[in-house]
Every structure is written in C-alpha cells, then in structure tokens.
Amino acid sequence: MITKKPSESLTILTDLVLPGETNYLDNLFGGELLARMDRACSIAARRHSRRIVVTASVNQVVFSKSVPVGSVVTVEAKVSRAFKSSMEIYVDVWIEDRQSGLKTKVNEGIYTFVAVDETGKPVEIPQISPETELEKERFNGALRRKQLSLVLAGKMEPNDATELKALFIN
C-alpha cells in the first residue's frame, strides 16, 4: 500500500459566525464549533483513506479563546498519523481580526476516524510520511496518545505501552 503525506489530506473550511450560532455572550456555541471541526476532520480522513469514514472519538479539544459573532473562522484539519484502519486527525481553529486580518489560533483538537467499507467493516488505509517538524511532532505524539487511550480503556497492559514508558525511562 502507498504512503501519503499529511498535506494530501489538508482540509480548510472558512465560514462566518452568525447570530443564530451564538450564546448569550454573542460567542459561538462550543457544540457548533465542534461540529465544524468534525466536518473538517471527516473530509481530511476521507481524502487520506478514499473510503467511507466514521468518527471514532474526539480525543482532545482545547477552547483557548471565545469566537465572537461576526468572526471569520478557519478550521484546518489534516491526518497526523494512520494506523491499520484508524487515523488521528489534528485540527486547528483560527479567527481573523476584522480590521487587520491577522489570524489568532483559538482552538485545537484531536479526532480519531476509522475507514470502513459499505458494510461498516474497518478497512486498511495508507500510512503517513510526515514532512515538516510540526507534522513529525504530531506523528510521534499520536502513538503515545493511542497507547494511553488503550491503557485507560483496559485494552492494553501498561507494560506493553512502550512509547509511554519511554517518556519516563531515560
């Protein structure tokens, strides 16, 4: 099977925050932002696998800053690591300053998607070959995050989590 670059899955969604999508403080509802992030991650996962994809988990979301009504929001997602049938998607959220046009990162998240066939059975997907330093950092971290998730779910023994153990043993 071929290996792909993270840039091949890059998905960028840009939209405007409308009043009906905000809370009483005129900031974008967190759930609305999560939906936008999920859509971008879904497209990135599909671009990578060229298969039907389903959200397996939302591993981490960090809401650093609120997103005010009228903001231009850009959601950028790309595959950070591929496993057998699952893939980790890293997503960054930016808003533009209305006057200067400068972008500020306001949110980030990590989603896991699984590629499936028409019957819902997981299928094998291409691996990732990271290029940039950030892609390499996210690629390496993905295995640790997966092992931690498996240990916490009771699906992996802590002693078998070699990447996690390496963090604590010099």
C-alpha positions, 0 to 999 in steps of 0.5 A: 500500500502507498504512503501519503503525506499529511498535506494530501489530506489538508482540509480548510473550511472558512465560514462566518459566525452568525447570530443564530450560532451564538450564546448569550455572550454573542460567542459561538456555541462550543457544540457548533464549533465542534461540529465544524471541526468534525466536518473538517476532520471527516473530509481530511480522513476521507481524502487520506483513506478514499473510503467511507469514514466514521468518527471514532472519538474526539480525543482532545479539544482545547477552547483557548479563546471565545469566537465572537459573532461576526468572526471569520473562522478557519478550521484546518484539519489534516491526518497526523498519523494512520494506523491499520484502519484508524487515523488521528486527525489534528485540527486547528481553529483560527479567527481573523481580526476584522480590521487587520486580518491577522489570524489568532489560533483559538482552538485545537483538537484531536479526532480519531476516524476509522475507514470502513467499507459499505458494510461498516467493516474497518478497512486498511488505509495508507500510512503517513510520511510526515514532512515538516517538524510540526507534522513529525511532532504530531506523528510521534505524539499520536502513538503515545496518545493511542497507547494511553487511550488503550491503557485507560480503556483496559485494552492494553497492559501498561507494560506493553505501552512502550512509547509511554514508558519511554517518556519516563525511562531515560 
